[in-house]
Amino acid sequence: MREIYVTRPSMPSKEEYYEEISTIWDTHVLTNMGEKHNKLERRLEEYLKVPNVSLFCNGHMALELAIQAMDLTGEVITTPFTFASTTHAIVRNGLTPVFCDINENDYTIDVSKIESCITQKTSAIIPVHVYGNICDVEAIDKIAKQYKLKVIYDAAHAFGVNYRGKGIAEFGDASIFSFHATKVFNTIEGGAVCYAEPQIGERLYQLKNFGIQSETIVNGIGANAKMNEFQAAMGLCNLRHVDGQITKRKKVFQRYIENLADIKQIKVNMVNPYVASNYAYFPIVFKNGNVEKIRDTVYDELKLHGIYARKYFYPLTNTFECYHGMFDVSKTPVALNISGNVLTLPLYADLELSDVDKISCLIKKIVRSDSRC
Ligand SMILES: *Cc1c(COP(=O)(O)O)cnc(C)c1O
């Protein structure tokens, strides 16, 4: 049986990658902010329309060190409808996550509930752009200004997304991207912080390189989170093709919409008219399902046909075993409901439209319990 996975990493041709890495044999510079690394930073600043990009070995370390660079204290407002990384990055910085619910419309933070989460101890908001949908950045900006809070966006899902003509990472004090193999743009593993204040750039540079200031001065307790030259070379190649990849993703996304939008048991993910999306994921949410049943049946049935959808994001981070007894999931009822009923369908640039039709057809058969497609 031919198998279809939820995603398939984008790769340049072998020839293009060989060509890009061949100069590494002339210089023998393999890592430590080499030529490829610096070139990729500049290219990304242009592509993402941001003043500053700092590259990292992966998205998680980008987020963890961005939080550290901001010197936050106490509590941080965030959402549990995200990848493990977001919550872990907060906790690993010794901070307390305060979970705000998400909205049912696009699954990002419910901005009408942020203020009720603010206490004397709150120092920041770490909202998550999910699936390529973006948070209500204007409302968040307003609240952050009023209460003097920092804002760091987890933009791992939002590479290349533009909002009203602006790069999405222009909003907030910083945004982090993941360039993991499975993301819209990859450097095999990798990540970046886009930041507004130049001092944050200096802090980040130190934090990803052991806190070293100069040969004899180590004045920060840093980690090692540098992106190496082979990762950066992969990025330089993939960046040449990313627009084409997004165009192909859009075709797949639209085909799913055509096939599934009028199935009354399903809510499809619509794109905000002011957003130029990257079509990163195609989540469907099963409506009035007796909680997890229909979603799980569809997941299992697709698997029997060699189609690997994902229950993404499930479970919520505030229900993880490692946080047992620490958080009250009843405070985020919308997130709990969406998480129990969401399924993310296969979506990548080279997914055949005939496969999209096949997947859609299987889903329709199951939810309508008849054989029509
Ligand atoms: C992928 C992802 C991350 C972590 O990125 P890595 O590059 O895998 O470390 C963080 N947050 C979200 C929402 C993600 O999807």
The ligand as an SDF file (V2000), in Angstrom:
LIG
                    3D

 15 15  0  0  0  0  0  0  0  0999 V2000
    7.6910   22.9710   15.5300 C   0  0  0  0  0  0  0  0  0  0  0  0
    7.2300   23.8500   16.6150 C   0  0  0  0  0  0  0  0  0  0  0  0
    8.0870   24.3310   17.6070 C   0  0  0  0  0  0  0  0  0  0  0  0
    9.4930   23.8290   17.8220 C   0  0  0  0  0  0  0  0  0  0  0  0
   10.3180   23.9130   16.7660 O   0  0  0  0  0  0  0  0  0  0  0  0
   11.5420   22.8890   16.5520 P   0  0  0  0  0  0  0  0  0  0  0  0
   12.2640   23.4990   15.4060 O   0  0  0  0  0  0  0  0  0  0  0  0
   10.9580   21.5540   16.2200 O   0  0  0  0  0  0  0  0  0  0  0  0
   12.3570   22.8750   17.7890 O   0  0  0  0  0  0  0  0  0  0  0  0
    7.5880   25.2420   18.5260 C   0  0  0  0  0  0  0  0  0  0  0  0
    6.3170   25.6540   18.4980 N   0  0  0  0  0  0  0  0  0  0  0  0
    5.4390   25.1810   17.5820 C   0  0  0  0  0  0  0  0  0  0  0  0
    4.0340   25.7050   17.5840 C   0  0  0  0  0  0  0  0  0  0  0  0
    5.8580   24.2480   16.6190 C   0  0  0  0  0  0  0  0  0  0  0  0
    4.9790   23.7750   15.7430 O   0  0  0  0  0  0  0  0  0  0  0  0
  1  2  1  0
  2  3  1  0
  2 14  2  0
  3  4  1  0
  3 10  2  0
  4  5  1  0
  5  6  1  0
  6  7  2  0
  6  8  1  0
  6  9  1  0
 10 11  1  0
 11 12  2  0
 12 13  1  0
 12 14  1  0
 14 15  1  0
M  END
$$$$
